[in-house]
C-alpha cells in the first residue's frame, strides 16, 4: 500500500540547466567546460560541489552563493524551470488521495522559492531548512515524520542513485528513479538501482498507474 509520495527537487522536478549555467558564468568558465567536468565528477559518484575545485581550489560554495545573492545574481526558481510533467503529475497523485511532499538537498532560500510556486503538494522542505541532508538516514526520518505515514507506505522519487534510491530504500521507504537529467540517465541501469528501485520511470505522469496497480 502506498499512502504518500515525496519528491526530490533537482532534475526530478526542476531542470537545473540554468542554475549550473549561472555557476559557470560566475566562476568565469564556459558552460560547456563546466558541464563536462560536472559530468566527470558525476560519473565518479562524487559530490557535485567537487566540480568547483577543478577551477578554483578551495572554492567555498556557501560563501560564493551569498556573494551571488549580494550581487543580485542569486538563486532563482521559476515556472520555466519546472519539467513539463510536474504540475500534472503531482496533481494526479493528490486526486488519488495520496499525500504529496517535496523534500530535497537544497538551500533554505530554495524552499521559499519552491513554496512561492504553489505547486500541488501538501508539504515542501529542504535540507537547508532541516539542517540534515541526503543520504543521511535522518533526512528520510524527517520525510516520514512529515508524511505521518509508516515508512513502508512512503515512496521517494528522485534521479540520484546514492542520495535517493539507495539511501531511501535503506531507510525503509519505497523508491522510484526517474530517468532524466545526467544522474537519472547515467544510473538507470546501475546494479544498485536495479536492486533498490521499486520502479524506474521516464515521466511523473506514469506514477498514478504504477502506484495503484
DOMI-329843 format. One record per residue: residue number from 0; residue in one letter; x, y, z of N, C-alpha, C, O in turn. Coordinates in Angstrom, 1 decimal. Example, Ala and Ser with C-alpha at 12.3 -4.5 7.8 and 13.67 -1.06 7.14 Angstrom:
BEGIN
- 0|a|13.2|-5.7|7.8|12.3|-4.5|7.8|13.2|-3.3|7.8|14.2|-3.3|8.5
- 1|s|12.8|-2.2|7.1|13.7|-1.1|7.1|12.9|0.0|7.9|13.4|1.1|8.0
This chain:
BEGIN
- 0|x|0.8|-1.2|0.0|0.0|0.0|0.0|0.9|1.2|0.0|1.9|1.3|0.7
- 1|x|0.5|2.2|-0.8|1.2|3.5|-0.9|0.2|4.6|-0.4|-0.9|4.7|-0.9
- 2|x|0.7|5.4|0.5|-0.2|6.5|1.0|0.4|7.8|0.9|-0.3|8.9|1.0
- 3|x|1.7|7.9|0.5|2.4|9.2|0.4|3.5|9.1|-0.7|4.2|8.0|-0.8
- 4|x|3.7|10.1|-1.4|4.8|10.2|-2.4|5.5|11.5|-2.2|4.9|12.6|-2.1
- 5|x|6.9|11.4|-2.1|7.7|12.5|-1.8|8.7|12.7|-2.9|9.3|11.7|-3.3
- 6|x|9.0|13.9|-3.3|9.8|14.1|-4.5|11.1|14.9|-4.1|11.1|15.8|-3.4
- 7|x|12.2|14.4|-4.7|13.4|15.1|-4.8|13.1|16.4|-5.6|12.1|16.5|-6.2
- 8|x|14.1|17.3|-5.7|13.9|18.6|-6.4|14.7|18.6|-7.7|14.1|18.6|-8.8
- 9|x|16.0|18.8|-7.6|16.8|19.0|-8.8|16.8|17.8|-9.7|17.1|16.7|-9.3
- 10|x|16.5|18.0|-10.9|16.4|17.0|-12.0|15.4|16.0|-11.8|15.3|15.0|-12.5
- 11|x|14.5|16.2|-10.8|13.3|15.4|-10.6|12.1|16.3|-10.9|11.2|16.0|-11.8
- 12|x|12.0|17.5|-10.2|11.0|18.5|-10.5|11.6|19.7|-11.3|10.9|20.2|-12.2
- 13|x|12.8|20.0|-11.1|13.4|21.2|-11.7|14.5|20.7|-12.7|15.3|19.9|-12.4
- 14|x|14.5|21.4|-13.9|15.7|21.3|-14.8|16.7|22.3|-14.3|16.5|23.5|-14.2
- 15|x|17.9|21.7|-13.9|18.9|22.5|-13.3|19.8|23.2|-14.3|20.8|23.8|-13.8
- 16|x|19.5|23.1|-15.5|20.5|23.7|-16.5|20.8|25.1|-16.3|21.9|25.5|-16.4
- 17|x|19.8|26.0|-16.0|20.0|27.4|-15.9|20.9|27.7|-14.7|21.8|28.6|-14.7
- 18|x|20.6|27.0|-13.6|21.4|27.2|-12.3|22.9|26.8|-12.5|23.8|27.5|-12.1
- 19|x|23.1|25.7|-13.1|24.5|25.3|-13.4|25.2|26.2|-14.3|26.4|26.6|-14.2
- 20|x|24.4|26.7|-15.3|25.0|27.7|-16.2|25.3|29.0|-15.5|26.3|29.6|-15.9
- 21|x|24.5|29.4|-14.6|24.8|30.6|-13.8|26.1|30.4|-13.0|26.9|31.4|-12.8
- 22|x|26.3|29.2|-12.4|27.5|29.0|-11.7|28.7|29.1|-12.6|29.8|29.6|-12.3
- 23|x|28.6|28.5|-13.8|29.7|28.6|-14.8|30.1|30.0|-15.1|31.2|30.4|-15.1
- 24|x|29.0|30.8|-15.3|29.2|32.2|-15.6|29.9|32.9|-14.4|30.8|33.8|-14.6
- 25|x|29.5|32.6|-13.2|30.0|33.2|-12.0|31.5|33.0|-11.8|32.2|33.9|-11.4
- 26|x|31.9|31.8|-12.1|33.4|31.5|-11.9|34.2|31.7|-13.2|35.4|31.5|-13.1
- 27|x|33.5|32.1|-14.3|34.3|32.6|-15.4|34.8|31.5|-16.3|35.9|31.6|-16.9
- 28|x|34.1|30.3|-16.4|34.4|29.3|-17.4|33.3|29.0|-18.3|32.1|29.4|-18.0
- 29|x|33.6|28.5|-19.5|32.5|28.2|-20.4|31.5|27.2|-19.8|31.9|26.3|-19.1
- 30|x|30.3|27.3|-20.2|29.2|26.4|-19.7|29.5|25.0|-20.2|29.3|24.0|-19.5
- 31|x|30.1|24.9|-21.4|30.4|23.5|-21.9|31.5|22.9|-21.1|31.4|21.7|-20.7
- 32|x|32.5|23.6|-20.7|33.6|23.1|-19.9|33.1|22.7|-18.6|33.4|21.7|-18.1
- 33|x|32.4|23.6|-17.9|31.8|23.3|-16.6|31.0|22.1|-16.6|31.1|21.2|-15.8
- 34|x|30.1|22.0|-17.6|29.2|20.8|-17.7|30.0|19.5|-17.9|29.6|18.5|-17.3
- 35|x|31.1|19.6|-18.7|31.9|18.4|-18.9|32.5|17.9|-17.6|32.5|16.7|-17.4
- 36|x|33.1|18.8|-16.9|33.7|18.4|-15.6|32.7|18.0|-14.6|32.9|17.0|-13.9
- 37|x|31.6|18.6|-14.6|30.5|18.2|-13.7|30.1|16.7|-14.0|29.8|15.9|-13.2
- 38|x|30.0|16.4|-15.3|29.7|15.1|-15.8|30.7|14.1|-15.3|30.4|12.9|-14.9
- 39|x|32.0|14.4|-15.4|33.1|13.5|-14.9|33.0|13.3|-13.4|33.1|12.1|-13.0
- 40|x|32.7|14.3|-12.7|32.5|14.2|-11.2|31.3|13.3|-10.9|31.4|12.4|-10.0
- 41|x|30.2|13.5|-11.7|29.0|12.7|-11.5|29.3|11.2|-11.8|28.9|10.3|-11.0
- 42|x|30.0|10.9|-12.9|30.3|9.6|-13.3|31.1|8.8|-12.3|31.0|7.6|-12.1
- 43|x|31.9|9.6|-11.5|32.8|9.0|-10.5|32.0|8.8|-9.2|32.6|8.3|-8.2
- 44|x|30.7|9.2|-9.1|29.9|9.1|-7.9|30.3|10.0|-6.8|30.1|9.7|-5.7
- 45|x|30.9|11.2|-7.2|31.3|12.1|-6.2|30.3|13.3|-6.0|29.4|13.4|-6.8
- 46|x|30.5|14.1|-5.0|29.6|15.2|-4.7|29.8|16.3|-5.8|30.9|16.6|-6.2
- 47|x|28.7|16.8|-6.2|28.7|17.9|-7.3|29.6|19.0|-6.9|30.2|19.6|-7.8
- 48|x|29.6|19.4|-5.6|30.4|20.5|-5.2|31.9|20.4|-5.5|32.6|21.4|-5.6
- 49|x|32.4|19.2|-5.7|33.8|19.0|-6.0|34.1|19.5|-7.4|35.3|19.8|-7.7
- 50|x|33.1|19.7|-8.3|33.3|20.3|-9.6|34.1|21.6|-9.5|35.0|21.9|-10.3
- 51|x|33.7|22.5|-8.6|34.3|23.8|-8.4|35.8|23.7|-8.1|36.5|24.7|-8.5
- 52|x|36.2|22.7|-7.5|37.6|22.6|-7.0|38.6|22.5|-8.2|39.7|22.9|-8.1
- 53|x|38.1|22.0|-9.4|38.9|21.9|-10.5|39.2|23.3|-11.1|40.3|23.5|-11.8
- 54|x|38.4|24.2|-10.9|38.5|25.6|-11.4|39.1|26.5|-10.4|39.9|27.4|-10.7
- 55|x|38.7|26.4|-9.2|39.1|27.2|-8.1|39.4|26.4|-6.8|38.5|26.3|-6.0
- 56|x|40.6|25.9|-6.7|40.9|25.1|-5.5|40.5|25.9|-4.2|40.9|27.1|-4.1
- 57|x|39.9|25.2|-3.3|39.5|25.9|-2.0|38.2|26.7|-2.1|37.8|27.4|-1.2
- 58|x|37.5|26.5|-3.3|36.2|27.2|-3.5|35.2|26.9|-2.4|34.9|25.7|-2.1
- 59|x|34.6|27.9|-1.8|33.7|27.8|-0.7|32.3|28.1|-1.3|31.9|29.2|-1.6
- 60|x|31.5|27.0|-1.5|30.2|27.2|-2.2|29.3|28.1|-1.4|28.6|28.9|-2.0
- 61|x|29.2|27.9|-0.1|28.3|28.7|0.7|28.6|30.2|0.6|27.7|31.0|0.4
- 62|x|29.9|30.5|0.7|30.3|31.9|0.6|30.0|32.5|-0.7|29.5|33.6|-0.9
- 63|x|30.3|31.7|-1.8|30.1|32.2|-3.1|28.6|32.4|-3.4|28.2|33.2|-4.2
- 64|x|27.8|31.5|-2.9|26.4|31.6|-3.0|25.9|32.9|-2.5|25.0|33.6|-3.0
- 65|x|26.4|33.3|-1.3|26.0|34.5|-0.7|26.5|35.7|-1.5|25.8|36.7|-1.6
- 66|x|27.7|35.6|-2.0|28.2|36.7|-2.9|27.3|36.9|-4.1|27.1|38.0|-4.6
- 67|x|26.8|35.8|-4.7|25.9|35.8|-5.8|24.6|36.6|-5.4|24.1|37.4|-6.1
- 68|x|24.1|36.2|-4.2|22.9|36.9|-3.7|23.1|38.4|-3.6|22.3|39.2|-4.0
- 69|x|24.3|38.7|-3.0|24.6|40.1|-2.8|24.7|40.9|-4.1|24.5|42.1|-4.1
- 70|x|25.1|40.2|-5.1|25.3|40.8|-6.4|24.0|40.8|-7.3|24.0|41.3|-8.4
- 71|x|23.0|40.3|-6.7|21.7|40.3|-7.4|21.6|39.1|-8.4|20.8|39.2|-9.4
- 72|x|22.5|38.1|-8.2|22.6|37.0|-9.2|22.3|35.7|-8.5|22.8|34.6|-8.8
- 73|x|21.5|35.8|-7.4|21.3|34.6|-6.6|20.3|33.6|-7.1|19.9|33.7|-8.3
- 74|x|20.0|32.6|-6.3|19.1|31.5|-6.7|17.8|32.0|-7.2|17.2|33.0|-6.7
- 75|x|17.3|31.4|-8.3|16.0|31.7|-8.9|15.4|30.3|-9.2|16.0|29.4|-9.7
- 76|x|14.1|30.2|-8.8|13.3|29.0|-9.3|12.0|29.6|-9.8|11.2|30.1|-9.1
- 77|x|11.8|29.4|-11.1|10.7|30.0|-11.7|9.9|28.9|-12.5|10.4|27.7|-12.6
- 78|x|8.7|29.2|-12.9|7.9|28.3|-13.6|8.6|27.6|-14.8|8.4|26.4|-15.0
- 79|x|9.4|28.3|-15.5|10.0|27.8|-16.6|11.1|26.7|-16.3|11.5|25.9|-17.1
- 80|x|11.5|26.7|-15.0|12.5|25.7|-14.6|11.8|24.3|-14.3|12.5|23.3|-14.2
- 81|x|10.5|24.3|-14.1|9.8|23.0|-13.9|9.8|22.2|-15.1|9.6|22.7|-16.2
- 82|x|10.0|20.9|-14.9|9.7|20.0|-16.0|8.3|20.0|-16.4|7.4|20.2|-15.5
- 83|x|7.9|19.8|-17.7|6.5|19.9|-18.1|5.5|19.0|-17.4|4.3|19.4|-17.3
- 84|x|5.9|17.9|-16.8|5.0|17.0|-16.2|4.8|17.2|-14.7|4.1|16.4|-14.1
- 85|x|5.4|18.2|-14.1|5.4|18.4|-12.7|4.0|18.7|-12.2|3.5|18.0|-11.3
- 86|x|3.4|19.7|-12.7|2.1|20.1|-12.1|1.1|19.0|-12.3|0.3|18.7|-11.4
- 87|x|1.0|18.4|-13.5|0.0|17.4|-13.8|0.3|16.1|-13.0|-0.6|15.5|-12.5
- 88|x|1.6|15.8|-12.9|2.0|14.5|-12.2|1.6|14.6|-10.7|1.1|13.7|-10.1
- 89|x|2.0|15.7|-10.0|1.7|15.9|-8.6|0.2|16.0|-8.4|-0.4|15.5|-7.4
- 90|x|-0.5|16.8|-9.3|-2.0|16.9|-9.1|-2.7|15.6|-9.2|-3.7|15.3|-8.5
- 91|x|-2.3|14.8|-10.2|-2.9|13.5|-10.3|-2.8|12.6|-9.1|-3.7|11.9|-8.7
- 92|x|-1.6|12.7|-8.5|-1.4|11.9|-7.2|-2.3|12.4|-6.1|-2.9|11.6|-5.4
- 93|x|-2.4|13.6|-6.0|-3.3|14.2|-4.9|-4.8|13.8|-5.2|-5.6|13.6|-4.3
- 94|x|-5.1|13.8|-6.5|-6.5|13.4|-6.8|-6.8|12.0|-6.4|-8.0|11.6|-6.2
- 95|x|-5.8|11.2|-6.3|-5.9|9.8|-5.9|-6.0|9.7|-4.4|-6.2|8.6|-3.9
- 96|x|-5.9|10.8|-3.7|-5.9|10.8|-2.2|-4.6|10.6|-1.6|-4.6|10.3|-0.4
- 97|x|-3.5|10.6|-2.3|-2.2|10.4|-1.8|-1.6|11.7|-1.2|-1.9|12.8|-1.8
- 98|x|-0.9|11.6|-0.1|-0.2|12.8|0.4|1.0|13.0|-0.4|1.8|12.1|-0.7
- 99|x|1.2|14.3|-0.9|2.3|14.6|-1.8|3.3|15.6|-1.1|2.9|16.7|-0.6
- 100|x|4.5|15.2|-1.0|5.5|16.1|-0.4|6.7|16.4|-1.4|6.9|15.6|-2.3
- 101|x|7.5|17.4|-1.1|8.7|17.8|-1.8|9.8|18.0|-0.8|9.6|18.8|0.1
- 102|x|10.9|17.3|-0.9|12.0|17.4|0.0|13.3|17.0|-0.6|13.4|15.9|-1.1
- 103|x|14.2|18.0|-0.8|15.5|17.7|-1.4|16.6|18.4|-0.8|16.5|19.1|0.2
- 104|x|17.8|18.1|-1.3|19.0|18.8|-0.9|19.2|20.1|-1.5|19.9|20.3|-2.5
- 105|x|18.5|21.1|-0.9|18.5|22.5|-1.4|18.7|23.4|-0.3|18.6|23.0|0.9
- 106|x|18.9|24.7|-0.6|19.1|25.7|0.4|17.7|26.1|1.1|16.7|25.7|0.5
- 107|x|17.8|26.8|2.2|16.6|27.3|2.8|15.9|28.3|1.8|14.7|28.4|1.7
- 108|x|16.7|29.1|1.1|16.2|30.0|0.1|15.4|29.3|-1.0|14.3|29.7|-1.4
- 109|x|15.9|28.1|-1.4|15.2|27.3|-2.4|13.8|26.9|-1.9|12.9|26.8|-2.6
- 110|x|13.8|26.6|-0.6|12.5|26.2|0.0|11.5|27.3|-0.2|10.3|27.1|-0.5
- 111|x|11.9|28.5|0.1|11.0|29.7|0.0|10.5|29.8|-1.5|9.4|30.1|-1.8
- 112|x|11.5|29.7|-2.4|11.2|29.8|-3.8|10.2|28.7|-4.3|9.3|29.0|-5.1
- 113|x|10.4|27.5|-3.8|9.5|26.4|-4.2|8.1|26.7|-3.7|7.1|26.4|-4.4
- 114|x|8.0|27.1|-2.5|6.7|27.3|-1.9|5.9|28.5|-2.7|4.7|28.5|-2.8
- 115|x|6.7|29.4|-3.2|6.1|30.5|-3.9|5.5|30.1|-5.2|4.6|30.8|-5.8
- 116|x|5.9|28.9|-5.7|5.3|28.4|-7.0|3.9|27.8|-6.7|3.2|27.5|-7.7
- 117|x|3.5|27.6|-5.5|2.2|27.0|-5.1|2.0|25.7|-6.0|1.0|25.6|-6.6
- 118|x|2.9|24.8|-5.9|2.8|23.5|-6.5|1.7|22.7|-5.8|1.4|22.9|-4.7
- 119|x|1.1|21.7|-6.5|0.1|20.9|-5.9|0.7|19.8|-5.0|0.8|18.7|-5.3
- 120|x|1.2|20.3|-3.8|1.9|19.5|-2.9|1.4|19.9|-1.5|1.0|21.0|-1.2
- 121|x|1.4|18.9|-0.6|0.9|19.1|0.8|2.1|19.7|1.7|1.8|20.2|2.8
- 122|x|3.3|19.5|1.2|4.4|19.9|2.1|5.7|20.1|1.2|5.9|19.4|0.2
- 123|x|6.4|21.2|1.6|7.7|21.5|0.9|8.8|21.8|2.0|8.5|22.6|2.8
- 124|x|9.9|21.1|1.9|11.0|21.4|2.8|12.3|21.1|2.1|12.4|20.4|1.1
- 125|x|13.4|21.6|2.6|14.7|21.4|2.0|15.7|21.0|3.1|15.5|21.3|4.3
- 126|x|16.8|20.5|2.7|17.9|20.1|3.7|18.4|21.3|4.4|18.8|21.2|5.6
- 127|x|18.4|22.4|3.7|18.9|23.7|4.3|18.0|24.1|5.5|18.5|24.7|6.5
- 128|x|16.7|23.8|5.4|15.8|24.2|6.4|15.9|23.2|7.6|15.7|23.5|8.8
- 129|x|16.1|21.9|7.2|16.1|20.9|8.2|17.5|20.7|9.0|17.5|20.3|10.1
- 130|x|18.5|21.2|8.3|19.8|21.0|8.9|20.4|19.6|8.8|21.3|19.3|9.5
- 131|x|19.8|18.8|7.9|20.3|17.5|7.6|20.1|17.2|6.1|19.0|17.6|5.6
- 132|x|21.0|16.5|5.5|20.9|16.3|4.0|21.0|14.8|3.7|21.5|14.0|4.5
- 133|x|20.5|14.5|2.5|20.7|13.2|2.0|22.2|12.9|1.7|22.8|13.9|1.3
- 134|x|22.7|11.8|1.9|22.0|10.5|2.0|21.8|10.1|3.5|21.5|8.9|3.8
- 135|x|21.9|11.0|4.5|21.8|10.6|5.9|20.3|10.1|6.2|19.4|10.6|5.6
- 136|x|20.3|9.0|7.0|19.0|8.4|7.3|18.1|9.5|8.0|16.9|9.4|7.9
- 137|x|18.7|10.4|8.8|17.9|11.4|9.5|17.1|12.2|8.5|16.0|12.7|8.9
- 138|x|17.6|12.4|7.3|16.8|13.2|6.3|15.5|12.4|6.0|14.4|13.0|6.0
- 139|x|15.6|11.1|5.8|14.4|10.4|5.4|13.5|10.1|6.6|12.3|10.0|6.5
- 140|x|14.1|10.1|7.8|13.3|10.1|9.0|12.4|11.4|9.1|11.2|11.3|9.5
- 141|x|13.0|12.5|8.7|12.2|13.8|8.6|11.1|13.7|7.5|10.0|14.2|7.7
- 142|x|11.4|13.0|6.4|10.4|12.8|5.4|9.2|12.0|5.9|8.1|12.4|5.7
- 143|x|9.5|10.9|6.6|8.5|10.1|7.1|7.7|10.8|8.2|6.4|10.6|8.2
- 144|x|8.4|11.5|9.0|7.6|12.3|10.1|6.7|13.3|9.4|5.6|13.5|9.9
- 145|x|7.2|14.0|8.4|6.3|15.0|7.7|5.1|14.3|7.1|4.0|14.9|7.2
- 146|x|5.3|13.2|6.5|4.1|12.5|5.9|3.2|11.9|6.9|2.0|11.7|6.6
- 147|x|3.7|11.6|8.1|2.8|11.0|9.1|2.2|9.7|8.7|1.1|9.4|8.9
- 148|x|3.1|8.9|7.9|2.7|7.6|7.4|3.8|6.6|7.8|5.0|7.1|8.0
- 149|x|3.5|5.3|7.8|4.6|4.4|8.0|5.6|4.5|6.9|5.2|4.7|5.7
- 150|x|6.9|4.3|7.1|7.9|4.4|6.1|7.6|3.5|4.9|7.9|3.8|3.8
- 151|x|7.1|2.3|5.2|6.8|1.3|4.1|5.7|1.8|3.2|5.5|1.2|2.1
- 152|x|4.9|2.8|3.6|3.9|3.4|2.7|4.3|4.6|2.0|3.5|5.2|1.3
- 153|x|5.5|5.1|2.2|6.0|6.3|1.6|6.9|6.0|0.4|7.9|5.1|0.5
- 154|x|6.7|6.6|-0.7|7.5|6.4|-1.9|8.3|7.7|-2.1|7.8|8.8|-2.1
- 155|x|9.7|7.5|-2.3|10.5|8.6|-2.6|11.0|8.6|-4.0|11.5|7.5|-4.5
- 156|x|10.8|9.7|-4.7|11.1|9.7|-6.2|12.3|10.7|-6.4|12.2|11.8|-5.9
- 157|x|13.3|10.2|-7.1|14.5|11.0|-7.3|15.3|10.5|-8.5|15.0|9.4|-9.1
- 158|x|16.3|11.2|-8.9|17.1|10.9|-10.0|18.5|10.4|-9.6|19.3|10.0|-10.5
- 159|x|18.8|10.4|-8.3|20.2|10.1|-7.9|20.3|8.7|-7.3|19.5|8.4|-6.4
- 160|x|21.2|7.9|-7.8|21.3|6.5|-7.2|21.6|6.5|-5.7|20.8|5.8|-5.0
- 161|x|22.6|7.2|-5.3|23.1|7.1|-3.9|22.2|7.9|-2.9|21.8|7.4|-1.9
- 162|x|21.9|9.2|-3.3|21.2|10.0|-2.4|19.7|9.7|-2.3|19.1|9.9|-1.3
- 163|x|19.1|9.2|-3.4|17.7|9.0|-3.5|17.3|7.5|-3.4|16.7|7.1|-2.4
- 164|x|17.7|6.7|-4.3|17.3|5.3|-4.3|17.9|4.5|-3.2|17.2|3.9|-2.4
- 165|x|19.2|4.4|-3.2|19.8|3.6|-2.2|19.6|4.0|-0.7|19.3|3.2|0.1
- 166|x|19.7|5.3|-0.5|19.5|5.9|0.8|18.1|5.8|1.3|17.8|5.4|2.5
- 167|x|17.1|6.1|0.4|15.7|6.0|0.8|15.3|4.5|1.1|14.6|4.2|2.0
- 168|x|15.8|3.6|0.3|15.5|2.2|0.5|16.1|1.7|1.8|15.4|1.0|2.6
- 169|x|17.3|2.1|2.1|17.9|1.7|3.4|17.1|2.3|4.6|17.2|1.7|5.7
- 170|x|16.4|3.4|4.4|15.6|4.0|5.5|14.2|3.4|5.6|13.4|3.8|6.4
- 171|x|13.9|2.4|4.7|12.7|1.7|4.8|11.6|2.2|3.9|10.5|1.7|3.9
- 172|x|11.9|3.2|3.0|10.9|3.7|2.1|10.9|2.9|0.8|11.9|2.2|0.5
- 173|x|9.9|3.1|0.0|9.9|2.5|-1.4|10.5|3.6|-2.3|10.4|4.8|-1.9
- 174|x|11.0|3.2|-3.4|11.8|4.1|-4.2|11.4|4.1|-5.7|11.1|3.0|-6.3
- 175|x|11.6|5.3|-6.3|11.4|5.4|-7.8|12.6|6.2|-8.3|12.9|7.3|-7.7
- 176|x|13.3|5.7|-9.3|14.3|6.5|-10.0|13.7|7.1|-11.3|13.1|6.3|-12.1
- 177|x|13.8|8.4|-11.5|13.3|9.0|-12.7|14.5|9.1|-13.7|15.5|9.7|-13.3
- 178|x|14.3|8.7|-14.9|15.4|8.6|-15.9|15.4|10.0|-16.6|14.9|10.1|-17.8
- 179|x|16.0|11.0|-16.0|16.2|12.3|-16.7|17.3|13.1|-15.9|17.6|12.8|-14.7
- 180|x|17.8|14.0|-16.6|19.0|14.7|-16.1|20.2|13.8|-16.1|20.0|12.6|-16.4
- 181|x|21.4|14.3|-15.9|22.6|13.5|-16.1|22.6|12.3|-15.1|23.0|11.2|-15.6
- 182|x|22.2|12.4|-13.9|22.2|11.3|-12.9|21.2|10.2|-13.3|21.5|9.1|-13.2
- 183|x|20.0|10.6|-13.6|19.0|9.7|-13.9|19.3|8.8|-15.1|19.1|7.6|-15.1
- 184|x|19.8|9.4|-16.1|20.2|8.7|-17.3|21.5|7.8|-17.0|21.5|6.6|-17.5
- 185|x|22.4|8.4|-16.3|23.7|7.6|-16.1|23.4|6.4|-15.3|24.1|5.3|-15.5
- 186|x|22.5|6.4|-14.3|22.4|5.3|-13.3|21.1|4.5|-13.5|20.9|3.6|-12.7
- 187|x|20.3|4.7|-14.5|19.1|4.0|-14.7|19.3|2.5|-14.7|18.5|1.7|-14.2
- 188|x|20.4|2.0|-15.3|20.7|0.6|-15.4|21.7|0.1|-14.4|22.1|-1.1|-14.5
- 189|x|22.0|0.9|-13.5|23.1|0.5|-12.5|22.6|-0.6|-11.6|21.4|-0.7|-11.3
- 190|x|23.5|-1.6|-11.3|23.0|-2.7|-10.4|22.4|-2.3|-9.1|21.5|-3.0|-8.6
- 191|x|22.9|-1.2|-8.5|22.3|-0.8|-7.2|20.9|-0.2|-7.4|20.0|-0.4|-6.6
- 192|x|20.7|0.4|-8.5|19.3|0.9|-8.8|18.4|-0.3|-9.1|17.3|-0.3|-8.7
- 193|x|18.9|-1.2|-9.9|18.1|-2.4|-10.2|17.7|-3.1|-8.9|16.7|-3.8|-8.8
- 194|x|18.6|-3.1|-7.9|18.4|-3.8|-6.6|17.4|-3.0|-5.8|16.5|-3.6|-5.2
- 195|x|17.5|-1.7|-5.7|16.8|-0.9|-4.7|15.6|-0.1|-5.2|14.7|0.3|-4.5
- 196|x|15.5|0.1|-6.5|14.4|0.9|-7.1|13.2|0.0|-7.3|13.3|-1.0|-8.0
- 197|x|12.0|0.4|-6.7|10.8|-0.4|-7.0|10.3|-0.1|-8.4|9.8|-1.0|-9.0
- 198|x|10.6|1.1|-8.9|10.2|1.4|-10.3|11.2|2.3|-10.9|11.9|3.1|-10.2
- 199|x|11.4|2.3|-12.2|12.2|3.3|-13.0|11.2|3.9|-14.0|10.6|3.1|-14.8
- 200|x|11.2|5.2|-14.0|10.2|5.9|-14.9|10.9|6.9|-15.7|12.0|7.3|-15.5
- 201|x|10.1|7.4|-16.8|10.6|8.4|-17.6|9.8|9.7|-17.5|10.2|10.8|-17.9
- 202|x|8.7|9.6|-16.8|7.8|10.8|-16.6|7.0|10.6|-15.3|6.6|9.5|-14.9
- 203|x|6.8|11.7|-14.6|6.0|11.7|-13.4|4.5|11.3|-13.7|3.8|10.8|-12.8
- 204|x|4.1|11.5|-14.9|2.8|11.1|-15.3|2.5|9.6|-15.3|1.4|9.1|-15.3
- 205|x|3.6|8.8|-15.2|3.5|7.4|-15.1|3.1|6.9|-13.7|2.6|5.8|-13.5
- 206|x|3.4|7.8|-12.7|3.3|7.3|-11.3|1.9|6.9|-10.9|1.7|5.8|-10.3
- 207|x|0.8|7.6|-11.3|-0.5|7.2|-10.8|-0.9|5.7|-11.1|-1.4|5.0|-10.3
- 208|x|-0.6|5.4|-12.4|-1.0|4.0|-12.8|-0.1|3.0|-12.0|-0.6|1.9|-11.7
- 209|x|1.2|3.3|-11.9|2.1|2.4|-11.2|1.7|2.2|-9.7|1.8|1.0|-9.2
- 210|x|1.4|3.3|-9.1|1.2|3.2|-7.6|-0.2|2.7|-7.3|-0.4|2.4|-6.1
- 211|x|-1.0|2.5|-8.2|-2.4|2.0|-7.9|-2.6|0.6|-8.6|-3.7|0.1|-8.5
- 212|x|-1.6|0.1|-9.2|-1.7|-1.2|-9.9|-1.5|-2.4|-8.9|-1.6|-3.5|-9.3
